[in-house]
C-alpha cells in the first residue's frame, strides 16, 4: 500500500512506500513560514480578516510554491516577501504555529524543530517575547490535540541583520537572547544563521553564537549550500556548530569531512530544496552518500515543505530512490535525528521510549559495529 503525496504538483517522480509513510519521523530543519500552504494562508485570511489582495488559487500558488529549479537563493526566497506580510499579530502567529504542527502530524512527524527569525528589525509589529508566547500557545494546542511536539530554533538572517549598525544589531540581539532565555527548553532550543550566503559569511556572527552557546542553546548554521568548502570549514573551525544546514560543499574537502566526522557535526540534508535552489542539478549527484561514507552524521529534513511541495516521507523516499541511499542508511539517518535534536534530554528520552524503542546511537552504526533494527 502506498500513501499519496500531500502536495501537488510533484517536482520529482517519487513513490512513498507505506513503510516510510507510516513510520514516526523527526524533522530538524523545517522553516515555520515555509511550512504554510496555500490552504493555510486562505484560512488565516478568513479567520483573522487579513488585509491582503484577493488572490485566486492559481495566483497564490505562483506566489508561495516553487516547483522547478530557480537561479539561486535570492529567487528561492521570493515567497517570503508574501509570507512575512501575514505575521501582523500574535494571534496570527499562534494560528500559524498550530497549522504547521497539524501539517507535520499529517505526515507522522512526532517532533520538529522549526526555524524562524524574529526580532531582526527595530520596526517589528510586536516583540520577540510576544511572538514566542503566541507560538508556544499554538504548539501546545497542537500537542494536546495531535501529540506532535514542536520546538523553535531562532534564526539570524544574514542579509537582513547585517544591514543594521553595530549599535542597533547589539540592541536587537540582546532582546532576542533575553526572550529566548525566558522560553529556553520549553520552546526555544537553539540558534541558527540563515539567509543569503554569498557576501554574508556566517563568521561575522561569532559573538552572538558564542553567547547563545554559553547559555546552553544548540547551534546550527546554514552553510555550503551555494558557497565553497572553505566557507564551511571556517564555520566549523570558528563557530563550532552542532549541526550544519545543507553543507553540500563539505563533500569537496576530504580534510573537512574528516574534521566533521571527528567532531560529530551533523549535516541537515534537504534534498528537494537543494534541487530547487540549484545547489545540485541532479539528485543522483547529491553528496549525501559521500558525506555518510566519510563518517559525517546525516539527517534528512524538509526545509520548507509547503514552498518545496514536499513532505518528510517524500524526502526520505527521495534519498533512497534518487540518491542511492540504502534502507540501512535511512535507518542511520533517522537514528541521527535523535542523537542531534536540540530538545531537552527528558523530552528526547520520552520520544525514544514512545516512538523509537529500537534506537541505538548512530555512531556505532556508521562505524559498522551494529545493525539498527
Beta strands, then each sheet from edge to edge (+ up, - down):
strand 1: 25-31
strand 2: 109-116
strand 3: 149-157
strand 4: 188-194
strand 5: 218-223
strand 6: 243-246
strand 7: 266-269
strand 8: 298-300
sheet 1: 1+ 2+ 3+ 4+ 5+ 6+ 7+ 8+
end
